[in-house]
Amino acid sequence: MALPIAPGTYGIDTYHSQLGFSVRHLDISVIRGMFERYSGALCVGDDLSGTVVAIEAEMASINSGHRGRDEQMFGGDWFDVVNYPQMSFRSTSIVEAPGGFAMTGDLTIKGITRAVTLHTIYNGSAIFPMDESMHFGFEASGVISRSAFGVSYAVPLVSDEVRLTLDAQFILAAAEA
């Protein structure tokens, strides 16, 4: 199966997208955050086997709504952003799955790479009226273990389970437009 998108390279429209996460705190509430600086591309092939998604996020751009908490996450107990400034994901397989697609890929955090699978939904396309460009929308979500990536703060205040979410619009890269 192919996506209903012409083969080519599409850049993420960060102005109309969001890369986020959530964790449970004390197992009684949910803390949500997002990355303010990230980039990405959707390289559509002739079919799903030739299609690749790649996303990179600056770890120092985390915004959880509390600056003190964010600064703590930048340190060595958490993400060690001085030594590991980027988080990256690159898909290795996209296949049809119930309700959408299963996108499996390599996620790298703190220099540790693990395979993760994200449930992905294609939301369709629309013409952006400001410049007449075609936008393609997707949602992707999955759950990872933060300790599997070396993010194992000693006090068990925050769940090991982290939910990742990407709500994205992609547009044809300028070089191909």
C-alpha positions in Angstrom: 0.0 0.0 0.0 1.1 3.6 -0.7 0.2 6.7 1.2 -2.2 8.9 -0.8 0.8 11.4 -1.2 3.0 11.8 -4.2 6.5 10.4 -3.8 8.9 13.1 -2.6 10.4 14.8 0.5 8.1 16.7 2.8 9.3 18.9 5.6 7.6 19.2 8.9 5.7 22.5 9.4 6.7 23.2 13.0 4.4 26.2 13.1 1.4 23.8 12.8 2.8 20.8 14.6 3.6 19.7 18.1 6.0 17.1 19.5 5.1 16.3 23.1 5.4 13.9 26.0 3.6 13.0 29.2 4.5 11.2 32.5 2.7 10.4 35.7 3.8 12.2 38.8 3.4 10.4 42.1 1.1 8.2 40.1 -1.7 10.6 40.8 -1.4 13.3 38.1 -0.1 13.7 34.6 2.6 16.2 33.6 2.7 17.2 30.0 5.4 18.9 28.0 6.6 19.6 24.6 9.7 20.3 22.6 9.9 23.9 21.3 12.7 23.2 18.7 12.6 20.2 16.4 12.8 19.4 12.7 11.7 16.5 10.6 11.0 15.1 7.2 8.7 12.6 5.6 10.3 10.9 2.6 7.5 9.2 0.7 8.4 6.3 -1.6 6.4 4.4 -4.1 4.9 2.3 -1.3 5.2 2.1 2.5 8.4 0.0 2.4 10.1 3.0 0.7 8.7 5.6 3.0 10.8 7.0 5.9 10.0 9.5 8.7 12.9 11.3 10.6 12.5 13.6 13.5 15.2 15.4 15.6 14.5 17.4 18.8 16.7 19.7 20.8 16.6 18.3 24.4 17.2 21.8 25.8 14.0 23.0 24.3 11.8 21.0 26.6 8.9 23.0 28.1 6.8 21.4 30.8 5.3 24.6 31.9 7.7 24.9 34.9 11.1 26.4 34.2 12.7 24.9 37.4 11.5 21.4 36.5 12.8 21.9 32.9 16.2 23.0 34.1 16.4 20.0 36.4 15.7 17.7 33.3 18.6 19.4 31.4 21.1 18.1 34.0 23.0 14.8 34.2 20.4 13.0 36.4 17.9 13.3 33.5 18.9 14.2 29.9 22.4 15.6 30.2 21.8 18.0 27.4 25.4 19.3 27.3 26.6 15.8 26.3 23.4 14.7 24.5 21.8 17.7 22.9 19.5 15.8 20.5 16.9 13.2 20.6 16.2 11.5 17.2 13.8 9.1 15.6 14.2 7.4 12.2 11.6 4.9 11.0 12.8 1.5 9.8 9.4 0.1 8.9 5.8 1.4 8.3 3.1 -1.1 7.9 -0.7 -1.1 7.8 -2.2 -1.7 11.2 -5.7 -1.6 12.7 -6.8 2.1 12.7 -3.8 3.3 10.8 -0.2 2.3 10.6 2.5 0.8 12.8 5.7 2.9 12.4 8.7 1.2 13.9 12.0 3.0 14.1 15.2 3.8 16.0 14.7 6.3 18.9 18.0 7.7 20.3 18.0 9.5 23.7 21.2 10.1 25.7 23.2 8.2 23.1 21.1 5.0 23.6 19.2 3.7 20.6 16.1 1.4 21.0 13.5 0.3 18.6 10.1 1.7 19.3 6.7 1.4 17.5 4.4 4.3 17.2 0.7 4.0 16.3 0.3 6.4 13.4 -2.9 7.9 11.8 -3.0 9.7 8.5 -5.5 12.6 9.0 -5.7 13.6 5.3 -4.6 16.7 3.4 -5.7 20.3 2.9 -4.6 23.3 1.0 -3.2 26.0 3.3 -4.9 29.2 2.1 -2.1 31.6 2.9 0.2 30.2 0.2 -1.8 27.5 -1.6 0.6 24.7 -0.4 -0.7 21.2 0.2 -0.4 20.1 3.9 -0.6 16.4 5.0 -1.5 15.6 8.6 -0.5 12.8 10.8 -0.7 11.7 14.5 1.8 9.3 16.0 2.0 8.1 19.6 3.7 5.4 21.6 5.0 4.6 25.1 8.6 4.2 26.0 10.5 3.3 29.2 12.7 6.3 30.3 15.1 4.0 32.2 15.7 2.0 29.0 17.3 5.2 27.6 19.4 5.9 30.7 17.0 8.4 32.1 16.6 6.9 35.6 16.4 9.7 38.2 16.8 7.9 41.5 13.7 9.1 43.3 10.6 7.3 42.0 8.4 10.5 41.7 8.0 10.2 38.0 6.7 7.1 36.2 9.1 5.1 34.1 6.5 5.1 31.4 6.6 8.1 29.0 4.0 8.7 26.4 5.4 10.4 23.2 3.1 12.2 20.8 3.6 13.9 17.5 0.8 15.9 15.8 2.3 16.9 12.5 1.7 18.6 9.3 4.1 18.0 6.4 4.6 20.1 3.3 6.5 19.5 0.1 10.1 20.6 0.7 11.0 23.9 -1.0 13.6 22.3 -3.3 10.9 20.1 -4.8 8.1 22.6 -4.9 
